[in-house]
């Protein structure tokens, strides 16, 4: 027999003997003998091996039987923080709680913030394959849609651009589960200028006992200088803000499609009500030309299989001969009105005509109605206030020129509500 093979067989026989002795001693409640035999296994075998995990599991019971609860909990915690099998993990967790252990102490040493830092580091180095190993669920699917593991060509470049934009934010509040059994956590990320924020969701991988990034939820509230240079021309700043909003819409659409058989939503309302992009400010377009506001327009009927050259959303009208647009692959750009009309025609998109609404275009009776609703926002009756707010929101851009008159209203409630409506909230 080969010497190394003989040595391995001898070691295996020894380990099996120690385990057998330990289990017999434990059954007889000879806890010292059980601990002695099982400790030989943990000393001679590497952490993570099946025999090592088994020894820890039974030695913990021996320690508990002896009355040494602390050592029993240490063994069970070590076992649970490893990569033990599912059945053993369930039993070990049950014993840990039964022996008085606190479940929160079983959470991974690497917090969501540390996992995010690692993801950021790997992405920054272009190691997208390893970065994807820290992800699961819709987040992993979303990244894969942007080019898998950062493959060659346009898809790889898309993922690189996307991750670079997302990971440049600063880490904010980390929310751990109040009940560790929920096994979910969130981490807030804000960009350096606090122009936008979002929450990354994390789920605990029970098999490896580590946090994995599982979801992405934009929560943009202030797009001041978002993705734009601090000294950029005012028109360029507005273009940048609109492009960032369109990218957020694109991400919301992608997350929606993963739960709806790769179909895109019929309209923005489904993104809002479904929780994919609830911040209504994201749907408000601000003209780079004159600052007028309206909602982005959307092309229904598309899905993940649609051509990457198809337009998914766009500015409602041109500004200085150009429009900001969102493509089905998630990237946004500024194109000429001629290019826009040509692309829309190629995909049979019947683009709605959205003209700029000016005060002079609004009939006097309509203006009177809008101003009356503004007054009702300050009414003493809650139902009157709510009805007025609802009607003004339903009017949309038509009401904006009149609402601009009230942005500095002396009534703080009216002032705040008018600003919220103008922001699309």
GIBEL-V695628 format. One record per pair of residues at least 24 apart in sequence whose C-alpha atoms are under 7 Angstrom apart, sorted by sequence separation. I is the first residue (numbers start at 1). J is the second residue. If there is no record, write none. Layout:
I|J ; I|J
This chain:
35|59 ; 196|220 ; 252|276 ; 81|106 ; 196|221 ; 252|277 ; 15|41 ; 53|79 ; 196|222 ; 35|62 ; 81|108 ; 195|222 ; 196|223 ; 34|62 ; 73|101 ; 195|223 ; 393|421 ; 77|106 ; 195|224 ; 370|399 ; 69|99 ; 195|225 ; 218|248 ; 285|315 ; 289|319 ; 31|62 ; 53|84 ; 195|226 ; 267|298 ; 288|319 ; 289|320 ; 287|319 ; 267|300 ; 31|65 ; 48|82 ; 266|300 ; 31|66 ; 48|83 ; 57|92 ; 266|301 ; 367|402 ; 378|413 ; 26|62 ; 378|414 ; 245|282 ; 310|347 ; 317|354 ; 377|414 ; 264|302 ; 316|354 ; 317|355 ; 263|302 ; 264|303 ; 123|163 ; 124|164 ; 263|303 ; 357|397 ; 262|303 ; 263|304 ; 357|398 ; 262|304 ; 359|401 ; 242|285 ; 358|401 ; 359|402 ; 120|167 ; 238|286 ; 239|288 ; 238|288 ; 299|349 ; 235|288 ; 235|289 ; 217|276 ; 218|277 ; 220|279 ; 219|279 ; 113|187 ; 139|213 ; 140|214 ; 112|187 ; 139|214 ; 104|180 ; 136|212 ; 138|214 ; 139|215 ; 103|180 ; 135|212 ; 136|213 ; 137|214 ; 138|215 ; 139|216 ; 134|212 ; 135|213 ; 136|214 ; 137|215 ; 134|213 ; 135|214 ; 251|330 ; 246|326 ; 250|330 ; 243|324 ; 242|324 ; 247|330 ; 247|331 ; 247|332 ; 246|332 ; 243|332 ; 112|202 ; 243|333 ; 115|211 ; 112|211 ; 108|209 ; 108|210 ; 294|397 ; 293|397 ; 142|254 ; 142|255 ; 138|255 ; 86|207 ; 85|207 ; 84|207 ; 83|207 ; 83|208 ; 82|208 ; 83|209 ; 82|209 ; 81|209 ; 284|423 ; 284|424 ; 281|423 ; 281|424 ; 280|424 ; 281|425 ; 280|425 ; 279|425
